Amino acid sequence: MTSDQPVLARIEGHLAIVTLNRPSVFNSFNADMRNMLLGTVRDVERNGEVRMVVLHGAGPGFCAGADLAEGMPASIAEQLEQQYKPLLLEIASSDKIWMAAIHGSAAGIGGALAMTCDLAVMEESANIYLAFAAIGLVPDGGATWHLLKAMGHKRALQTIIEGRKLSAQECADAGLVNKIVPTGEALQSALEWAGVLAQGAPLAQRAAKLALRAANEKTLSEAISYEAQLQEDLAHTQDCGEGVSAFFAKRKPVFSGK
């Protein structure tokens, strides 16, 4: 990467590629990177052509967490609430499908960022490292929520208080990532997979994401009713009509997102 901007973004058809670009400090977050990434996420969200987003880090790792050289903020709670939380929730609630391409280490808030993405490809030598215990802190940025959902209380607590690195295989076994790929291939594998998924029905993909996110807070009865509402809306879209027509014509559907 040649740009000195802390976050880079480019659009290729229905695919956006977002790069954390502070490789000399392992893409650790400073104020500029926090602000620019939030702006980039919002720009991507407004782009009606984009269906899938691949997030990765430049240089030797995905993201080393917060840049400790910045020093401790006057209020960590305020920084998390006002700067990290909006960024993470924008990704979680985005109409797009976000895919993390993880190489090296996704540490601290970088691990939370990777886990917030909807899908993830991880290199076999990579890790998610929640090292907060080593400095007398607790995982933040929603990391405890993600770990609990994926691992259950006992394994999540063990991971947190031991402050150890989760290997790619452990992450896959826990459902924190979807695919393990050879070292050096995370980005290319993610781009290829996202390119395939971008040919799918974007409204239905968005609805699936909404349904799964909402299911965390709903009873089974409420989830069935919410699915019914989503299905009713989708059934009246051009994409649904195209999908049905393509099925009977035995051809590949071409979805417009309408």
N, C-alpha and C positions, 0 to 999 in steps of 0.2 A: 504494500500500500504506500502510495506516495503522498497522499493528502495528509496535512497535519490536523485535520478535523478529528475530534474524538469519536465521532460516529459517522459512518458512510452509508449511503443507501443508493441502490440503483433498481430500476424496474426493467424486467425482461418479460414482455407479454403480460400474462396473468400472475407473474411471480415477482415478488420484491425480495431483494437480498439486503439485509441490514448487517453491518459490520461494526463491532466494537473495535475501536482503532487507537488504542494506547499500548501497543505491543511492548514498548520498553519497560512498562510497569505491569505487564501481564493483564492489560485491560482493566485495571482496578478503577473503581468509580471515584472521580472527583466531581466537583460542582458542575463543571462544564459538561462532563459526560452525562451526568444525571439529567441536566436540563435539555441537552441536545437529543438524548435518546427519547425522552418524553415527547419532544416536538416531532421527532421522526415517526414515532408510533402514531401520533395523531395525523400526520401527513399521509402515512400509508393508509390509515383508516378512511380518510376522505377520498382516496383514489378508487373510483368505482370499477376500474379495470383489474385491480389486484384481488386475487382470491387466496393465495398462499403466501406466507412470509417465512423466509429462512433467516434465522439469527445465528451468527457465529462470531468468533473472535479472531483478530489478526495476530500473527506471531505465534509464540509457543503454547498459548493456552486460551481457554474460553474466556474466563474472567476470574481474577484473584480476589474479588470482593471489594470492600471499601479501601480506598487509598489511605493508609494510616499516616502517610507523610502529611496529609491535610490536617492532622490533629483531630482530637475529639471535638465534636460540635458542642456548643453551649448546652443544647438539649438534644440528646439522641432521639427521644420520643418525637420531638417536633420535626426533626429531619426525616424520620421514618414516615410520619403521618403526612407531611407536606411535600416530600420529594420522592421517596421510594414508593409509597402506597399508591399514588395516582398512576405512576408508571406501570406497576404490576397489575393494577386493576384494569387499566386500559387494554393490556394484552389479554387478560382473562376474559374480559367482556367484549373483545373485538369481534366484528363480523367476519374477520379473516381467520384462517387457521394458521397459528404460529408454530414453527418447527425449529427446535434448537439443534444445532450441529455442534456437538461437544468434543473438544480435543484437549489434551493436557488436563488442566484442573478447572472445575467450576467450584470456586471456594466462597464461603461466606454468603454475602448477598448475591454473588454470582451463581451460587448453587440454587438459591431461591428463584432467581431469574430463569434459570434453565428449567426448574421444576414447574414454573408458572406456564411455560409454553405448552401448547396442546399436545404436541408430538415431539419426540426426540430421537436423534441418531447419535450414538456414542462410540468413540473409538475404543478398541479393546484395552489400550493402555491408559485411558482417561479415568478420572475419578470425580466424584462430588465430595467435597471436603468441607465439613461443618466444624471448623476449628475454634468455635466460640469459647468452648470450655477452657482452652489454653490461655485465654486472656480474661477469664472470669465473667463471660457474658453468655447469653442464651441465643440460639438461632432466631433470626428475625426475618422480616420480609415475607412472612407466610410459610417459612420453612417448616415450622412445627406442625402446621396444618397439613402440608403436603406429606410429611413423613408419617403422621398419624393415619391419614387416609390410606397410604400405601402399605404401611408396615404393621399397623396396630400399636397399641400403647407400649408393650414391653420392648419390642425391637426398636421402636422410635426412641424411647427413653434411653436405651442402651447406646444407640448411635450418637445421641446428643451428649450424654455425660462422658462417654469415652472420647468424644471429639476426634473420631478416626475418619479415615478416607473410605468412602464407599466405592468399591471397584465397579467396573462396567457390568460385570456379571451379577453382582449384588443389586445394582440398580435395575437391571433387566428382570431379575427374579422378583423384585419388589414391585415391578410395574412402573418404575419411575422413568424408564426409557423404553422405546419400542424396539430398536435394532442396535446390535453391536456390529461394528465393521472394523476392518484392519486399520492399524495406525496410519494416519495420513489420508484417510478416505472419507472422513465424516462429512466434509462440506460437499464433495462431489456426490456422495450417496444421498445426502439430503436434497440437493438440487434435483437429482434425477427422480427421486421419490415424489418430491413436491410438484415437479413438472407433470408427473402422471396424475396425481391427485387434483391438480388444477384443471384437468379436463372433466372432472366430475361436476355434479350439480351444485353450484355454490350456495343456493338458498337452502337446499336440503342439508348440506354440510354445516352451514351456520345453525340450522335448527337442531341438528344432532349435538352440536357444541352447547347450545342453550339448554337443551333437555338434560344433558349430563351434568352441567354446572348446577342447574336448578334441583336436580334429583337429590343433591347433598342435603337439601333443607326441606324435602317433601316426604310425606308418607307415600306408600305404594298407591293408595287411592288418588292422592293429589297428583302423583307422577303420571298415572294413566290419563287423568283429565287434562293435564298440561300437554301431553303427547297428542291427545285428540284435537286440542286447539291448534297446535302446530301443524298437524296433518291436514286439518280443514283448510288452513291458509295455503299450504303447499299444493293441495289438490287442484287449486284454481290458478296455478301459475302456468306460464308458457313452457317452463322447463318440464313440468309434469306431463303436459300434453306431448312435448317432444319425446320424452322418455317412453311413453306408451306407444306412440307412433313408431319409434325406432324399434321397439320390442317386436311389434307385429311385422315390421318390414325386415326384420333380421339384419339391421344395420347398427352402426355405432351412433349413439345420440350426440348431438352437438348442443350443449347447454349455453344459454345466453345470460343466465342470471336474472331472468324476468318471469 
